[in-house]
Amino acid sequence: MKKNHLLSMFFLGAIFTLSAQEEPKKAVELNEVAIVKTKKAIEQKADRTIFDFSSQPSLNSGSVLEGIKKLPGLIASDVAGMMYQGKQLDVFMDGRPLNITSNELNSFLEGMPANAIEKIEIITQPGAEFPATSGGAIMNIITNKNAKNYLSATYTNSTNITSYDHLRWRINNSLLLSAKNKYFGWQLNVGQNYRESAVWTSLTKNENNTTSLLSTTEADRFGRTNFAKSALTFDIGNDRLLFNYDVNYSNNNSNTLGNGPSFSTNDDSFTDALRQDFVVTFQKKFEDKSKKLDFRFNYNNNQNDFTLNSRTNNATLLDNASTQQLYNAKFDYSQPIAFSDEGKISFGGLYEALLFETQNMEIVNLDYQRKTAAAYGELQTKFDKFNFIVGGRAEDYNITGKTDTADLIPFKQFRFFPNASAQYNFSNSVYFNVNYNKKISLPSTSALNPNNTNYQNPNIEYSGNPNLQPTIFDNYEAKLSAFDYAFIGYNVSSAQNQVINRVLLTDDGVANTNINVPQIKIHNFNVGLPIPYMLFTEGLKETMKMNINPDKMNFLYVYTAYQFHQIPEIKTNGFWMFNLMSQILLPKDIKFVANFNYIMPKGNYFYFIAEKPFNNTLDLTFSKKFFKDQLSVSISADDILNSNRFVFSSVGTPLLLANKNDTRRFGFSVNYKIPTKNKLAKEDPNLLNKEKKEEGNILNQ
């Protein structure tokens, strides 16, 4: 039997011409030749997985955080951070790192509507041109659309409710405007998000066959976020100059009732966060379109104020503030090489400075500075059916600082980070890839912050750790992929000085903080497989004859993974993850999508053990397009079984932590593209996001 036929049988045959295309977005006839532009719901590339949010109502009906929690292979936990296929994620937005983690990151992503997102790239094998500080993997949230040679406008709205003890509303609106003429192009995306939510927690101690309650809380939260993203681009001869300015302001408050042994609290908390980001980019154009030279400067300012007031005592319990400033200048150059098919060489440099200051009751208690200088080089080659990438990145770190009582442990080091990939292409759509890279993860400023930016009571305290040291990663991966959706892979990430969240008990006092663990290995085996339902009704032979468009078919997508956290000083157990996504086309072109997630209990997630299944949710979405696809309407119901909760024990302690949010929600969303009479308008490259590696890796073919 032929090799290609064997491969087709292995992946249930040519059903994976399921290359995840949506309906054609536009066709332009030029001399009787139709040029059709298509988008893919999911793309499996050699170094990344790309999820399209803009056209998937099952992902974009709520907040960004709610959307990404539905992605197969991704774990987002309040107690242990964010991870994809066993790799700790560094979160970027439009190609630039957010430099925040844990509850600050969750709050930021909760405040942004998912319908403002175009797509999410999860880069599991970041090469040398990405910062070595990306750690295990990168999640790049791309929020932007394309400018066109005419004024275009899109309005989106999403309205949701939850009903537990009472109704709570979540409403967001956004408007995208863009245009381009022969002199310049511009884009403006503005929006707001209002979110009412609730969370119930309990903390118990099980010791000597006796269970005692340390704390229970019930919090009513109100989140308000306003954002604007703007861009201008000017063509200077053949070259291009781009300006981006983004601003995000959130004003959140919460009322929390707490109870425990010998105490009762009634507290109000207030959080004001202002994030501003300015970027200027110059792109040098060459006659050879494959040659690129980009210069970019980025300034980011992030201010956060948190206060906690007691209604009972009419007193201020916490008054904490932080200011973060980031300066980043970089250049990137690439050109093709003559001795290789479709090969290229790339190199570049970067200088970055980060200044972070925290205050407690207006007294500065952390002054932190980080300076990084970096240079990289990378060679990509292609010979017959083989692709190779080899590169290296050198980075020099100078990290200093002081608290109000002592100097921090300085980190002044020069390090080299190699990376290498090899790929064998069985065909244009089937390949086997192996990859190695060495990375570093610098502690985020939110993990360093010594101040509490959470609710606390007499038995619970939250704080960062300003003496955290960087984490060094060695990442290995092997993956066999076919036609975007189907893959089987194994990866291991070996970390030294891994930063993790730790919950510790002293008497009845519980401290939540971050620590360095000397050594951790995370093993992850995962499989993704699409199964068209017609396989069971028509058989494999008939299925293989079809030119399948998954936007026009019924199918089940199955994802499963086994993850094992290996920590030398403790005995750990692995856990299984399952994700099932089913699409069924109903009469009148109504699309029904069901998404089920389940993570088995009793496995170790770093120093936590899941006592009950978590990320356990069933979500349903009905959607339909009207008026030649200009209007999209969807109705959604998330966590309809009300089963999504977190119940963890903490290794080495008798503690049991339980957390339940109002995750069962019902709502609808609309997306209206104001029509234009210019049907032959040409799309221009994205203005708000110009990361040159988005599609440039030759391993991505």
FENKAUR-V128996 format. One record per backbone hydrogen bond with DSSP energy under -1.0 kcal/mol. NH is the residue of the N-H (numbers start at 1). CO is the residue of the C=O. E is the energy in kcal/mol with one decimal. If there is no record, write none. Layout:
# FENKAUR-V128996
NH	CO	E
NH	CO	E
This chain:
# FENKAUR-V128996
6	2	-2.1
7	3	-2.3
8	4	-2.2
9	5	-2.4
10	6	-2.2
11	7	-1.8
12	9	-1.6
13	8	-6.9
16	13	-1.3
17	14	-2.0
18	15	-1.0
19	17	-2.3
20	18	-1.2
22	39	-2.5
25	37	-2.4
28	35	-1.4
30	33	-2.4
33	30	-1.3
35	28	-1.7
37	26	-1.6
41	20	-2.0
43	50	-2.2
45	48	-2.6
49	122	-2.1
50	43	-2.4
51	120	-3.0
52	41	-2.5
53	118	-1.6
54	118	-2.0
56	53	-1.6
59	56	-2.1
60	56	-1.9
64	112	-2.5
65	109	-1.1
67	63	-2.0
68	64	-2.6
69	65	-1.6
70	67	-1.3
71	68	-1.4
74	71	-1.8
75	83	-3.1
77	81	-2.6
81	77	-1.6
83	75	-2.6
84	87	-2.7
85	73	-2.5
87	84	-2.0
89	82	-2.1
90	137	-2.2
92	139	-3.4
93	96	-2.8
94	141	-2.4
96	93	-1.3
98	91	-2.5
104	101	-1.0
105	101	-1.3
106	102	-2.4
107	103	-2.3
108	104	-2.1
109	105	-2.6
110	106	-2.2
111	107	-1.4
114	62	-2.7
116	113	-1.7
117	114	-1.8
118	142	-2.5
119	142	-1.6
120	51	-2.6
121	140	-2.6
122	49	-3.0
123	138	-3.0
125	47	-1.9
130	127	-1.2
134	131	-1.8
135	132	-1.0
135	440	-1.3
137	88	-1.4
138	123	-2.0
139	90	-2.2
140	121	-3.3
141	92	-2.4
142	119	-2.6
152	178	-2.8
154	176	-2.1
155	672	-2.6
156	174	-2.4
157	670	-2.4
158	172	-2.2
159	668	-2.8
160	170	-2.8
161	666	-2.9
162	168	-2.1
164	166	-1.4
168	162	-2.2
170	160	-2.5
171	194	-2.6
172	158	-2.3
173	192	-1.9
174	156	-2.0
175	190	-2.8
176	154	-2.6
177	188	-3.0
178	152	-1.9
179	186	-2.2
181	184	-2.6
185	233	-2.1
186	179	-2.7
187	231	-1.9
188	177	-2.8
189	229	-2.8
190	175	-2.3
191	227	-2.2
192	173	-2.5
193	225	-2.7
194	171	-3.4
195	223	-2.7
196	169	-2.3
197	221	-2.2
199	219	-1.6
200	660	-3.0
201	217	-1.9
202	658	-2.0
203	215	-2.7
204	656	-2.1
205	212	-3.0
206	654	-3.1
207	210	-2.8
210	207	-1.3
212	205	-2.6
214	203	-2.7
215	203	-1.7
216	259	-2.3
217	201	-2.2
218	257	-1.9
219	199	-2.5
220	255	-2.7
221	197	-3.3
222	253	-2.9
223	195	-3.3
225	193	-2.6
226	249	-2.8
227	191	-2.5
228	247	-2.4
229	189	-2.5
230	245	-2.3
231	187	-2.0
232	243	-2.4
233	185	-2.3
234	241	-3.0
236	239	-2.1
239	236	-2.2
240	283	-2.0
241	234	-2.7
242	281	-3.0
243	232	-2.9
244	279	-2.8
245	230	-1.8
246	277	-2.7
247	228	-2.6
248	275	-2.6
249	226	-2.9
250	273	-2.6
251	224	-2.9
252	271	-2.8
253	222	-2.4
254	269	-2.1
255	220	-2.5
256	267	-2.8
257	218	-2.5
258	265	-2.0
259	216	-2.4
260	263	-2.0
263	260	-1.8
265	258	-2.9
267	256	-2.5
268	309	-2.9
269	254	-2.7
270	307	-2.3
271	252	-3.0
272	305	-2.2
273	250	-2.4
274	303	-2.4
275	248	-2.8
276	301	-2.9
277	246	-2.6
278	299	-3.0
279	244	-2.5
280	297	-2.3
281	242	-2.5
282	295	-2.8
283	240	-3.0
284	293	-2.8
291	288	-2.0
292	334	-2.6
294	332	-2.6
295	282	-2.6
296	330	-2.5
297	280	-2.5
298	328	-3.0
299	278	-2.8
300	326	-2.4
301	276	-2.6
302	324	-2.8
303	274	-2.9
304	322	-2.5
305	272	-2.8
306	320	-3.4
307	270	-2.2
308	318	-2.2
309	268	-3.4
310	315	-3.2
311	266	-2.9
314	310	-1.1
317	308	-2.9
318	308	-1.7
320	306	-3.1
321	359	-2.1
322	304	-2.4
323	357	-2.4
324	302	-2.5
325	355	-2.7
326	300	-2.6
327	353	-2.8
328	298	-2.4
329	351	-2.5
330	296	-2.4
331	349	-2.0
332	294	-2.1
333	347	-2.7
334	292	-2.3
335	345	-2.0
337	343	-1.3
341	382	-1.6
343	340	-1.0
344	380	-2.0
345	335	-2.7
346	378	-2.9
347	333	-2.4
348	376	-1.7
349	331	-1.6
350	374	-2.5
351	329	-2.6
352	372	-2.8
353	327	-2.5
354	370	-3.0
355	325	-2.8
356	368	-2.8
357	323	-2.3
358	366	-2.1
359	321	-3.0
360	363	-2.7
361	319	-3.2
363	360	-1.5
365	358	-1.7
366	358	-1.0
367	402	-2.8
368	356	-3.1
369	400	-2.8
370	354	-2.4
371	398	-1.7
372	352	-2.9
373	396	-1.9
374	350	-2.8
375	394	-2.1
376	348	-2.2
377	392	-2.1
378	346	-2.8
379	390	-2.9
380	344	-3.0
381	388	-2.6
383	386	-2.4
386	383	-2.7
387	423	-2.4
388	381	-2.6
389	421	-2.4
390	379	-2.2
391	419	-2.6
392	377	-2.3
393	417	-1.7
394	375	-2.8
395	415	-2.7
396	373	-2.9
397	413	-3.3
398	371	-2.0
399	411	-2.3
400	369	-2.2
402	367	-2.0
403	406	-3.3
408	401	-2.6
411	399	-2.2
415	395	-2.7
417	393	-2.9
419	391	-2.2
420	436	-2.7
421	389	-2.8
422	434	-2.3
423	387	-2.5
424	432	-2.7
425	385	-3.0
426	430	-1.5
427	430	-1.9
431	481	-2.1
432	424	-2.5
433	479	-2.9
434	422	-2.6
435	477	-2.5
436	420	-2.6
437	475	-1.9
438	418	-2.0
439	473	-2.2
440	132	-3.3
441	471	-2.7
448	444	-1.5
449	445	-1.7
457	460	-1.0
460	457	-1.4
461	510	-2.0
463	512	-2.1
464	449	-1.6
465	447	-2.6
468	465	-1.5
471	441	-2.6
472	496	-2.0
473	439	-3.0
474	494	-2.3
475	437	-2.8
476	492	-2.5
477	435	-2.1
478	490	-2.5
479	433	-2.6
480	488	-2.7
481	431	-2.7
482	486	-2.9
483	429	-2.6
485	483	-3.1
486	482	-1.6
487	528	-2.2
488	480	-2.1
489	526	-2.8
490	478	-2.5
491	524	-2.4
492	476	-2.1
493	522	-2.2
494	474	-2.7
495	520	-3.3
496	472	-2.4
497	518	-1.3
498	517	-1.6
500	515	-2.3
502	513	-2.9
504	511	-2.4
506	509	-2.9
509	506	-2.9
510	459	-2.7
511	504	-2.7
512	461	-3.0
513	502	-2.3
515	500	-2.2
517	498	-2.6
520	495	-2.2
521	566	-2.2
522	493	-2.3
523	564	-2.8
524	491	-2.5
525	562	-2.5
526	489	-2.5
527	560	-2.6
528	487	-2.6
529	558	-2.6
531	556	-3.1
533	554	-1.9
535	532	-1.5
536	533	-1.6
538	534	-3.5
543	539	-1.9
544	540	-2.2
546	543	-1.1
548	546	-1.2
552	549	-2.7
555	583	-1.5
556	531	-2.3
557	581	-3.4
558	529	-2.9
559	579	-2.7
560	527	-2.3
561	577	-2.0
562	525	-2.7
563	575	-2.6
564	523	-2.5
566	521	-3.8
570	567	-1.6
575	563	-2.3
577	561	-2.8
578	598	-2.6
579	559	-2.7
580	596	-2.5
581	557	-2.4
582	594	-2.7
583	555	-2.7
584	592	-2.8
586	590	-3.5
591	623	-2.9
592	584	-2.8
593	621	-2.7
594	582	-2.5
595	619	-2.8
596	580	-2.9
597	617	-2.5
598	578	-2.1
599	614	-1.1
600	576	-2.4
602	610	-4.3
604	573	-3.1
605	608	-3.4
608	605	-1.4
609	649	-2.5
610	603	-1.9
611	647	-2.5
612	647	-1.0
614	599	-1.2
617	597	-1.6
619	595	-2.9
620	637	-3.0
621	593	-2.2
622	635	-3.0
623	591	-2.2
624	633	-2.4
626	631	-3.2
630	627	-1.4
631	626	-2.0
632	671	-2.4
633	624	-2.7
634	669	-2.3
635	622	-3.1
636	667	-2.7
637	620	-2.9
638	665	-2.4
640	618	-2.1
642	639	-1.9
646	659	-2.6
648	657	-2.7
649	609	-2.3
650	655	-1.2
651	607	-2.6
653	650	-1.9
656	204	-2.2
657	648	-3.8
658	202	-2.4
659	646	-2.8
660	200	-2.5
662	198	-1.6
663	661	-2.2
665	638	-1.2
666	161	-2.5
667	636	-2.3
668	159	-2.4
669	634	-2.1
670	157	-2.5
671	632	-2.0
672	155	-3.0
673	630	-2.7
674	153	-2.3
679	677	-1.5
684	147	-2.4
694	691	-1.6
700	697	-2.3
701	698	-1.1
